[in-house]
Amino acid sequence: MSEQPAIGGRTPLPVEVTAGEEYWWCACGRSKNQPFCDGSHEGTGFEPMQFVAPESKRVFFCTCKRTKTMPLCDGSHKELPASDS
């Protein structure tokens, strides 16, 4: 798939995760419930990504959808072009 996902945000979102719990990360960027999936990917070719927390701690989920360490932030949002707004 060559289509880029929408930019769901320009900063990572900190989330306190619980060991063994599963979280469904929005990969399309369209969710109104960032960083998590709300079903907005339907018909886009994107699918949410399951994340199972290996331990209870704070993690930073990517919202720009350009990270190379999906679903967690790797700082890729710093390389986004300036927004038009």
Order of alpha helices (4+ residues) and beta strands (2+ residues): beta-beta-beta-beta
